Amino acid sequence: GAGSVANTPEAGDVEYLAPVTIGGQTVNMDFDSGSSDLWVFNTQLSLNTLSGHMAYNPAQSSTFQLLPGSTFSISYGDGSGAAGNVGTDTVNIGGATVTGQAIELATDVSTSFVTDTQSTGLIGLAFSKLNTVKPVQQKTFFDNALATLPEPVFTADLRHNAAGTYEFGAIDSTKFSGPLAWTPVNTTSGFWQFTSQAFAVGGGAPSTSVPGGQAIADTGTTLMLADQSVVDGYYSQVQGAVNNATVGGVTFPCSATLPDLQIDVGGTMATVRGDDINFAPVDQTGTTCFGGLQATTVQPQIYGDIFFKSNFVAFNGGNNSLGVAPH
Ligand SMILES: Cc1nn(C)c(C)c1CC(=O)Nc1ccccn1
């Protein structure tokens, strides 16, 4: 059946967590449409590493089964990562249930995960071809659930500093306005990848030649990482915006009024609200603020939570497409 859970932004909308029940144990996890491993903090980790975290205890689950000899090792684009061994268990997300889901048990996690005590791990929702389990690659929760869901979809409704929803198996049209604009997804990369070749700033004339012209929908990335041409075009319209090497990206006066960004999603222009691009002050004085739109030199571009705060997104695993509408 369908499943629906509330998600909650951590302080500053850094990431969005939602409850997942694994073998009867409910833990908060980071739903990540930009990766394909489900890994958890668990009782194999040291007490120092576990300090402050919830943890999954396979010994307490009557349905856990080890996958002998299976391991995982995942590295994310920001340099973080985790590695460990693997078993299977029953996973229930708001009523959507999968038995025999691969549960990757971290025995090593990088610092940024240790310090992020609210998160018990990640649940990957990109395509299973990116899963890192060896010697036998494993499937994502969504892939395993597809056949049993009323509709082969999951949706992300992420909000600024407020509860939102992740839903599996249904599209709740009360969560967005107007029709969903659907675009085909190129699954070759294993990401939810689509064409994004144009942008406009504050309703101005669109520029239609973004190099590479590809982007992914990534709920597991905080910001929106776009081509330099988009970043330069956008911040040229923001008084006092500078590339601040010290803090590692574009900053501007917190008093600046930020224009909306219109960005191409498979031929339809989606809007990212200007006030969501004012991500956070860089220090306690609250004078200088850090942009939610930053440059990436790698392709594809990564449309993270900054994009999702203005746009409801439906991920259709039945026909490999993305539906986007303002919310
Ligand atoms: C932030 C970033 N920089 N670069 C080059 C990339 C590719 C990213 C995206 C990224 O790493 N996302 C992430 C990190 C941890 C867990 C889940 N997703």
Ligand as a Chemical Component Dictionary entry (heavy atoms), coordinates in Angstrom:
data_LIG
# 
_chem_comp.id                   LIG 
_chem_comp.type                 NON-POLYMER 
_chem_comp.pdbx_formal_charge   0 
_chem_comp.three_letter_code    LIG 
# 
loop_
_chem_comp_atom.comp_id 
_chem_comp_atom.atom_id 
_chem_comp_atom.alt_atom_id 
_chem_comp_atom.type_symbol 
_chem_comp_atom.charge 
_chem_comp_atom.model_Cartn_x 
_chem_comp_atom.model_Cartn_y 
_chem_comp_atom.model_Cartn_z 
_chem_comp_atom.pdbx_ordinal 
LIG C1  C1  C 0 27.545 19.015 -1.924 1  
LIG C2  C2  C 0 28.113 18.415 -3.172 2  
LIG N1  N1  N 0 29.247 18.840 -3.776 3  
LIG N2  N2  N 0 29.418 18.069 -4.857 4  
LIG C3  C3  C 0 30.528 18.252 -5.789 5  
LIG C4  C4  C 0 28.437 17.151 -4.931 6  
LIG C5  C5  C 0 28.283 16.119 -5.977 7  
LIG C6  C6  C 0 27.576 17.355 -3.880 8  
LIG C7  C7  C 0 26.335 16.615 -3.576 9  
LIG C8  C8  C 0 26.537 15.721 -2.356 10 
LIG O1  O1  O 0 27.662 15.376 -1.992 11 
LIG N3  N3  N 0 25.392 15.349 -1.758 12 
LIG C9  C9  C 0 25.319 14.532 -0.655 13 
LIG C10 C10 C 0 26.250 14.573 0.375  14 
LIG C11 C11 C 0 26.088 13.694 1.441  15 
LIG C12 C12 C 0 25.015 12.822 1.463  16 
LIG C13 C13 C 0 24.119 12.844 0.406  17 
LIG N4  N4  N 0 24.282 13.696 -0.625 18 
# 
loop_
_chem_comp_bond.comp_id 
_chem_comp_bond.atom_id_1 
_chem_comp_bond.atom_id_2 
_chem_comp_bond.value_order 
_chem_comp_bond.pdbx_ordinal 
LIG C1  C2  SING 1  
LIG C2  N1  DOUB 2  
LIG C2  C6  SING 3  
LIG N1  N2  SING 4  
LIG N2  C3  SING 5  
LIG N2  C4  SING 6  
LIG C4  C5  SING 7  
LIG C4  C6  DOUB 8  
LIG C6  C7  SING 9  
LIG C7  C8  SING 10 
LIG C8  O1  DOUB 11 
LIG C8  N3  SING 12 
LIG N3  C9  SING 13 
LIG C9  C10 SING 14 
LIG C9  N4  DOUB 15 
LIG C10 C11 DOUB 16 
LIG C11 C12 SING 17 
LIG C12 C13 DOUB 18 
LIG C13 N4  SING 19 
# 
